[in-house]
Amino acid sequence: MVLKIEGLVYRHAPGLPPVLDGVDLALAAGEILCLLGPNGTGKTTLLRCLIGALRHERGQVHIDGETDMPPRRLARALAYVPQAAGDSGLCLLDVVLMGRTPHLSPLRLPGRSDERIAREALARVGIAHLAERPFNRASGGERQLALIARALAQQPRLFVMDEPTASLDLGNQARVLRVIRDLAADGMTILVTTHQPEHAFLLGARVVALAGGRIAAAGAARDVLCAKTLSEIYATPVDVVSRDGAPAACVPRL
């Protein structure tokens, strides 16, 4: 397993209820896992525990069989794609070059091989022609693709993406989802959070649904994301609409 989480417990302060309460999950090479759940249920907290930004109270996180990796080794094994990355005036190529940092010795600047890797990452997500565009002048979809390219430049085994399609229009959502699907087809391992359950159908992903800091449901998207389960998780009636005999969309009832 590329990622294995066992009994993870996290709380913001002693005496407070746990935000994560005994979470277990595993992720194999080339697999996409969609992490779903209502706001405040612990999805982003789980990601922050994985990347070392938060220290969990109990449990273990194994990445490639290792626990408690030092930061530099962790950054080589795992790449984090945030929802947003500020309003930098750097060009997209320089943003992607930042992904090479874990592979550089202190005070060493990126070299020709690093630039080649960064340009290849931009090409892989389809925006090589935008390499010189300032990040703060790129569209929302272009920015998100650049952040995925930056993660690619790290050359990790595991990608952790926090709502990569948030605030994007349908066209840009589709572009980002295609890139995620293609990366998995090439053997990349991807953990992604989303508020849009139907994205799990599109990606052919496995699903883990959190509720109250615990796993409420887990399995293949078409098995887990039924109307009953979604209605219970989100505490509102939800219908699942099928297309060509397969579940395709999740629609709340008003």
C-alpha positions in Angstrom: 0.0 0.0 0.0 1.2 3.5 -0.8 -0.8 5.0 2.0 -2.2 3.2 5.1 -3.9 5.1 8.0 -4.6 3.2 11.2 -6.8 4.4 14.1 -6.1 8.1 13.5 -7.4 10.4 16.2 -7.0 14.2 16.2 -8.6 16.9 18.4 -7.9 20.6 18.4 -7.1 20.8 22.1 -7.2 18.4 25.1 -10.7 17.9 26.4 -12.4 18.8 23.2 -14.3 16.2 21.1 -12.1 14.5 18.5 -12.3 15.9 15.0 -11.0 12.6 13.7 -12.0 9.6 15.8 -10.3 6.3 14.8 -10.1 6.7 11.0 -8.7 3.8 9.0 -8.0 3.8 5.3 -5.6 2.4 2.7 -4.7 3.4 -0.8 -2.9 1.3 -3.4 -0.7 2.4 -6.3 -2.6 3.8 -9.2 -5.8 4.2 -7.1 -8.0 7.3 -6.7 -9.8 7.7 -3.4 -12.4 10.4 -3.0 -12.9 11.7 0.5 -16.5 13.0 1.0 -18.5 14.4 3.8 -20.2 17.6 5.2 -18.4 20.7 6.1 -16.5 20.4 9.4 -16.4 16.6 9.4 -12.6 16.4 9.3 -11.6 16.0 5.6 -9.1 18.9 5.5 -7.9 18.0 9.0 -7.1 14.5 7.8 -5.1 15.9 4.9 -3.2 18.3 7.2 -2.3 15.3 9.4 -1.0 13.5 6.4 1.3 16.4 5.2 2.6 17.0 8.8 0.9 20.3 9.3 -1.0 18.9 12.3 0.1 16.3 14.8 -2.4 13.5 15.4 -3.0 12.3 19.0 -3.2 8.6 18.3 -2.8 6.2 15.3 -0.3 5.8 12.6 0.2 7.1 9.0 2.3 4.8 6.8 3.5 6.2 3.4 5.4 3.5 1.4 5.6 1.5 4.6 7.3 4.3 6.6 6.0 6.4 9.5 7.2 9.7 10.9 9.2 10.7 7.8 11.4 13.8 8.1 10.0 16.8 6.2 12.3 16.6 3.2 11.7 12.9 2.7 8.0 13.4 3.2 8.0 16.1 0.5 9.6 13.7 -1.9 7.0 11.0 -1.2 3.8 13.1 -0.9 2.7 16.2 -2.8 -0.1 18.4 -1.6 -2.3 20.4 -3.9 -4.2 23.1 -2.0 -7.5 24.7 -2.9 -5.7 28.0 -3.6 -2.2 29.4 -3.5 -2.4 33.1 -3.0 -2.0 35.7 -5.7 1.7 35.3 -6.7 3.2 37.4 -9.5 5.6 34.6 -10.4 5.1 33.0 -13.8 3.6 29.5 -14.0 6.9 28.0 -14.8 8.5 29.4 -11.6 5.5 28.3 -9.5 6.0 24.7 -10.9 9.8 24.9 -10.3 9.0 25.4 -6.6 8.0 21.7 -6.6 11.7 20.8 -7.1 12.6 22.2 -3.7 12.7 18.9 -1.9 15.3 17.6 -4.4 17.6 20.6 -4.0 20.4 21.0 -1.5 20.3 24.1 0.7 21.2 27.3 -1.2 21.1 25.5 -4.5 19.1 27.1 -7.3 17.1 25.0 -9.8 19.2 23.9 -12.7 18.5 22.9 -16.3 17.3 19.4 -15.3 14.8 21.0 -12.8 13.5 23.3 -15.5 13.1 20.4 -17.9 11.1 18.5 -15.3 8.9 21.6 -14.6 8.2 22.1 -18.3 7.3 18.5 -18.7 4.9 18.8 -15.8 3.2 21.8 -17.4 3.0 19.9 -20.7 1.5 16.9 -18.9 -1.4 19.0 -17.6 -1.9 20.7 -20.9 -0.6 24.2 -20.2 3.0 24.2 -21.5 2.1 27.2 -23.7 1.3 29.3 -20.6 4.7 28.8 -18.9 5.5 32.5 -18.9 2.0 33.7 -17.8 2.0 35.4 -14.4 0.1 33.2 -11.9 -2.0 36.2 -10.8 -3.2 36.7 -14.4 -4.1 33.0 -15.0 -7.7 31.8 -14.8 -8.9 29.7 -11.9 -8.6 26.5 -14.0 -5.1 27.4 -15.2 -4.0 28.1 -11.6 -5.3 24.8 -10.4 -3.6 22.9 -13.3 -0.3 24.8 -12.4 -0.6 23.6 -8.8 -1.1 20.0 -10.0 2.0 20.5 -12.3 4.0 21.8 -9.2 3.0 18.6 -7.4 4.1 16.5 -10.4 7.5 18.3 -10.4 8.0 16.9 -6.9 7.9 13.4 -8.4 6.0 11.9 -5.4 4.3 8.5 -5.0 1.2 10.1 -3.5 -0.8 13.1 -4.4 -3.1 14.7 -1.8 -5.6 17.2 -3.3 -7.9 19.4 -1.3 -11.0 20.2 -3.3 -9.1 20.7 -6.6 -12.3 21.7 -8.5 -13.7 24.2 -5.9 -15.0 27.4 -7.5 -14.2 26.2 -11.0 -16.7 26.3 -13.9 -17.9 23.1 -15.5 -15.3 23.2 -18.3 -12.4 23.7 -15.9 -13.7 21.0 -13.5 -13.7 18.6 -16.4 -10.1 19.5 -17.4 -8.9 19.0 -13.8 -10.8 15.7 -13.5 -9.3 14.4 -16.7 -5.8 15.2 -15.5 -6.5 13.4 -12.2 -7.9 10.4 -14.1 -4.9 10.3 -16.5 -2.4 10.5 -13.6 -4.0 7.5 -11.9 -3.9 5.6 -15.3 -0.1 6.3 -15.3 0.2 4.7 -11.9 0.0 7.7 -9.6 -1.8 7.4 -6.3 -4.3 10.1 -5.5 -6.4 11.1 -2.4 -8.8 13.9 -3.3 -11.5 15.6 -1.2 -14.6 17.0 -2.9 -18.0 18.3 -2.1 -19.4 16.9 -5.4 -20.0 13.1 -5.0 -20.6 12.7 -8.7 -16.9 13.4 -9.3 -16.3 10.0 -7.8 -18.4 8.4 -10.5 -16.6 10.3 -13.2 -13.2 9.2 -11.9 -14.2 5.6 -11.2 -12.9 6.2 -7.7 -13.2 4.4 -4.4 -15.0 6.5 -1.8 -14.6 7.1 1.9 -17.4 9.2 3.4 -16.7 10.9 6.8 -19.4 12.0 9.2 -18.7 13.2 12.7 -15.0 12.4 12.4 -15.6 8.7 11.6 -16.0 6.7 8.4 -19.7 6.5 7.6 -19.3 4.5 4.4 -16.5 3.1 2.2 -16.3 1.2 -1.0 -16.7 1.6 -4.8 -18.5 4.8 -5.7 -21.4 3.1 -7.5 -22.0 0.9 -4.4 -21.5 3.5 -1.7 -23.1 6.6 -3.2 -26.8 5.6 -3.1 -29.6 7.9 -2.2 -30.1 6.5 1.3 -26.4 6.8 2.3 -26.0 10.3 0.8 -29.2 11.5 2.5 -28.0 10.2 5.9 -24.5 11.7 5.5 -25.6 15.2 4.4 -28.8 15.2 6.5 -30.9 16.2 3.5 -32.9 14.2 0.9 -30.6 13.3 -2.1 -31.5 11.6 -5.3 -29.0 9.7 -7.4 -29.7 10.1 -11.2 -28.5 7.4 -13.6 -27.3 7.6 -17.2 -27.1 4.5 -19.4 -27.9 2.4 -16.4 -25.1 3.7 -14.2 -25.2 6.4 -11.4 -24.0 9.7 -12.8 -25.3 12.6 -10.6 -26.4 13.4 -7.0 -29.2 16.0 -6.7 -30.5 17.3 -3.4 -34.2 17.7 -3.0 -35.4 21.2 -1.9 
